[in-house]
């Protein structure tokens, strides 16, 4: 099977790494890929993974490449190409592609669409309002006492969410998104949700239009600094499984969320084939959905795929073809921890081109994998090329051992300005 993966981040490196381990994979490309992806080789024939210098949003060039190379399966990593309709385009030309179509991508590309869908189909979520008027938005925040979450309607690289503790912060957030256009056109409309107290976890489910197969729990760390302080980021680390839901409680949450979700999709004529990733708040009143994402989380992918025992090429093909009911997901009993090493200044402005040292030493550690997120090859050296640079991932018999192993690997790696949280998985170990 010849496979093309689209994207260049840590999620895509994890997808490439897992697909490269499949005996079905005979050739593997990633567009545009990164320096770490370019080092991967296929388990079946030893062939190198090839990076193609095509941007993830250059749909016509990606289509031409897939046609020329006769790709048997294209796997879409990031959200933007999905929202732009890459799945619809490839399917129109008779190509097999994994990911949600443009209609289904609205669950992530429009917070307003998602909120209204949840309310219509009885999916538990926060009380909320949607606004395109600044004054009306501010008045609504006042009804919540200013304790709320203000979200840009459109895609904003995981950063268009501002958490507010009081009215002054809420009004500032509305101005930042709607007036100052901090997230560009994504902020033309906002969803304002009541602030929910509880523990936040990530839920993932693989879907094929009819069935949804739930993953174990994981927990992301969105804030930049230890103790959940600092700005929201695309994710500074994650671990799986979490101790906050038993298997029975996870099944109950799936019943309350996934069943009405799939029913609603069928009622609305949405053929949802791909990955559904709801962010969940475990409140005193039960699990509530904060938002939907229509692709794998990053860095959740890194911990899930180091635990997944199935052949990923088989699963993604089944998801795309509507035959997922004949597969059962198999998970290793190990725990996995991913610590993100980011550039100094992230999620604000940051420098690029800093030499990364210690990668070979970390790679030599047992049950450890360094997934590249923002890296490039320059003059024979691997250098930083993004905000989130590496996802240092380790797995072990239990969470304390996995956490210790991940941080041992982090300590061997260095680049100028490197920053990372030192409390990934700490909530689970309290």
N, C-alpha and C positions, 0 to 999 in steps of 0.2 A: 504494500500500500504506500503510495506517494502522498505525503501530507505537507500542507502549507499552513504555518501558524502566523497569525497577524498580530503585531505588537512588538514592544521593545522593553517591557518592564520586568519586574520580579515575577509577576503572575505568568507572563509569557515564558520566562526561563523555566519556571516550574512545569508548565505544560509541555514544553519541548523536552525537558529532562525525562518526564514520565512517558511521553510518547516514544522517545528514543529507546526506551526499555522494552517496548512491545515487539514481539517477534514478527508481527504483521508489518511493521514499518520498514520499508526498503529504501526510502529516500525522504529527507526532511529538510524543509526550508523554513526560514523565519524572516518576515519582512516588517520593519527593517532589522530587528534583532539587536543584539548588543555584544560586547566583548566576551562575556561569559557564555552566551548562547553559542557563539562561534567556536568555542572550545569543546562542545559536546560531540559525542560520537554515538552511532547506533549500536545497540547491543547485538543485533542480529548479524550485521556484516562489517562492522567497524567503520562504516563510511562517516565522514564528518557532516555535521549539520551545517548547511550553507545559509549565510545571511544575504538577503537581497535588499539592495538599497532603495526600497520603495516605502514611502510614508504610509502609515496605517489608515490615513484618510484619503489617499489617492486611489479611489475605487476603480477607475478605468484602468490604471496601470496594474493594479492587483489582479483584476479580471484577466487582462492580457497575459500576465505572467502565469496564472493558474491554467489558462487555456494552452499556452505554449508548452508548459511542463507536464501537461496532462495530469494535474493533481487529482487524486482520488477523493481527497477530503481536505477542506479548508476549515481551520479552527480559528474563530475570532476571539481575541483576548479582551481588548478595551471596549468601552461604551460608545465612543464617538462613531466608529464605523457602523455599529449596529443602528444607532439613531439615524445615520445618513442613508441606511437602506442597503447595506452591502449584501445581506442575506437574500433580499428580494432580487437584487441585480444578478447574483450568481445563479440563483434558482431559475431565473428567466432564461439564462443561457445553458441550462441543463447541468449545472455543476453541483456536486454534493457539498454542502457547507453546514458547519455546526455553529449555532448562535441563534438568537431570537430575530424575527423579522421586524420591519420598521414599526408596524402597528404594536407589536408586543414590547418593543424598546421604549415606548412611551411611559411604561411604568418607572423607568429611570430618567428619561429625558424630560419628563414633566411631573414635578411634584404635585401640581394641581390635579392633573389627570389621575394620578395614583391615589391622592387623598379622596377624591370624589368616588373612585371605584371602591375603595375600602368602605366608605360610608354606605354606598348603594348595596353592597353585598354582605354587610354585617361582619366585616373583618375587624377584630378589636384593634382600635388605634386611639391616639390622643384626640381630644376635642380640638377643633381647628377652624380657621377661616382662611379664605384665599382673597388676595387683593391686588388690584393694579393702580390703586389710588393711595398716595402716601398718607394723607390725613386719616382716611378710613382705616388704614393699617395701624396707625399709631393709636387710634381710638380703641381698636380691638385689643391691642397689647395692654391698654389700661384696664380692660375688663378682666384680664388675667393677673392684674397687679404687677405687670411688667416681668413676671417670672414665666418665661416662654422661650421657644426656639423659633428663630426667624430663618426661613430657607428660601434661597433663590429657586425659582420654578425650574429653570433649565440646568444643563450640565455645567459643572464648575470644577472639574478635576477633584471631586470629593471635598472641596473646601467651601462651598457656598452655604454653609450652615453656621449660624451664630447663636450661641447659647447666652441667654440674658437672665440676670438675677434680680433686676429692678427696672423701674420705668425709664430711668435715664439711659440705661444700657439698651433697652428695647428700642427706644426712639433713635438712638445712635445707630443701631443695627439696621433699622428700616432705612435711614438716610444713607448708610454705607452701601446697601444693596440697590435701593431704588433711585436714589438721587446721585450719589457719587459713582454709581455703576462699577463697584469694586469687582464684580464678576461679569461685567459686560452685559450682553443682551440676555443672559440667563436670569438677570434680576429685574426684567420688565414686570414680572408678577412675583408675588411672594406667597408662600404658605406660612401661616403663623400657628404653631401648635402650643397647647398647654405644656408646661414642663412636667415630665413624668419622673417620679422618684422610683429608684429601683436599681437593679443590676442589668447592664446592657450585654447582650450576647448576639453572636452572628449565627443565623440559620442559613443553610444552603440546601437546595433541592435540585436534582437533575430531572428535567421534565421532557416529555415527548409529545405534548399536545393532549394526552389523555391521562397519563399517570405521572406522579411526582415521587421520586425516591429521595428520602431525607438523609442528610449527612449527620454525623455526630456534631456536638456543639463545639464552638470555638469562641474566643473573645479577642476582639481587636482593641488597640489602644490608640485612640484618635488624637489625643492632645500631644503637643510636642514635648512636654516636660514631665518629669517624674511627678507622681501624685495627681495625675490628670490635670496639670496646670498648663498654661501657655495656649497658643493658638491651635485650632483644629488643623489636622494634616490629612494626608491620604492614608495614614496608618503607620504607626511607629513600631509595631510588633504585635504578635498574636501567639496564642497557644491553643492546643486541643488535646484532650477534651477538657471541658470546664466542670467543676463540681456543683454547679448551681442548678442543674436539672438532672433528675434521674431519667433512665430510659423511658419509664412510664410517663413522666411529665413531658418529655420531649415528644412522645407519641401524641399526648393530649394537645400540646401546642400545635403540632402539625395538623391535627384534626380541626382545631379552631381557626387555623390560618390557611393551610394549603387546600383543604377541601372546599371552602367557599371561594378561594382564589381560582381554582381550576374550574369550578362551576360557573363563576362569573365570566371567565375567559370564554368558555363555550357559549354562554348566553350572549356575549358581545361579539362573537365571531372572531376571537383572537386565538390563533393557532400557536400556543406557547411551547416552542421547542428550544431548549437551551438550559441555561442555569438561572434559577430564581434565588436571589439572596436578599431576604428581608432582615433588616436590623430590628432586633426585638428588645423591648424593655420588660424585664420581669418585675411587675408591680404587685402591690398587695392585692389588687383586683384581678391578677392573672397576667399572662403575657400580652403585650400590645405591640403592634407594628409601628416603628418610627418612620420607616421608609422602605421602598423596594429598590433593589438593584437588579439589573437584567444580565448580569455576567458574574464570573467568579470574583470574589473579593481579593484584594491585594493588601496585606500579606496573608490572608487566610488560605489562599491556594497553596502556599508553601508548606503549611502544616498539614493540610488535608492530603496533598499528594504524596507526602512522605509517610502517611499512614494508610493510604488506599492500597488494597491488595489486588483489586481487579486490574485487568488490562484496560487502560484509558482509551486506547484507540477503539476497542470494542464498545465501550460505554458511550462514547461520543457518537459513534456511527448509529448505535441503537436509538439514541436520543434524537438524532436528525431524521431517522427513518420511521420513528413511531413504534419501535419494537422493544421498548425498555421494560415492559412487563415480564419479559422472559429472563431478565437479569436481576440478581440480588447483589447489593453492594456489600463488599467484604472489607472490614477494617482491622488493622493491626491493633492489638491491645496496648501498644506503646503510647506514650505521650510525646508530643512534638512542640517545640518552642522556636519561634522565629523572632530575632531581634534585628530591627532595621538600623543600619548605620547611614546617617544622612549628612549632607553637606552643611557646613556652618552657615547659619542664616535661614535655613529652611524652616517653615514654609514661606518665608519672605524671599528676598533676592539672595542669591548665593553664587560663589565663583565656580568655575568648571576647570577641568584640566589638571587637577591635583593628582600626583602619582600615588597609586595604592600599593602598599607593601604588605607582605605576610599572607597573601592569598594561598600560596602553595602550602605553607605550614598549616593553615586552617583546613585546607582540603585533605590533608593527610590524617586528620583526626577521625577516629571511628564514628560511624553513624552521624556524620556532620556533612552538610551541603551548604555552600555559599552561593545563593542565587543572586545574580547580578540584576540590578534595576536600572541604574543610570550610570553606565560605564561605556568607555570607548577605547579603542586601541590607537595609541599615538607614539610613533617612533619606537615600536616594539614594546612599549610599556602600557599597562592598563591604567587608565586615568578616570577621574570622576567626570560625569557628563549629565548630571541631573540632581534633583533635590534629594530624593531617596536613592542611595547609591547601591547598597547591598542588603540582602535579607539573609542574615546568618542563622541557619536552621540546624537544630540537632534533635534527635529522638532517642528515647531511652525507656527503661521499664516503668518509670513513673515521672511525675511532673518535676519534683525537686532535682532528679538526676538530669532530666532533659534541660531544665533551666541552667543548671551548673555547666553542662557541656556547651550550651549555646554561648554563654558568657566567656567560657575559656577560649572559644574560637574567636569571639569578638576582640578579646584582649591581644590576640596575636596579629590583628590587622590594624594598619594605621594609614591615615592620610591627613593632610593639613586641614584643620577645622572640623574633623569628624565629630559628630554628636550622635548620641543614642540614649535611650531611656534605660535606666538600671533597675526598673521595677516590672519588667514584663513577666506576667504570671504571678506577681506578688499577691494579687487579690485572692487567687485560688489557694495560696499557701498560708493565709492568715489563720 
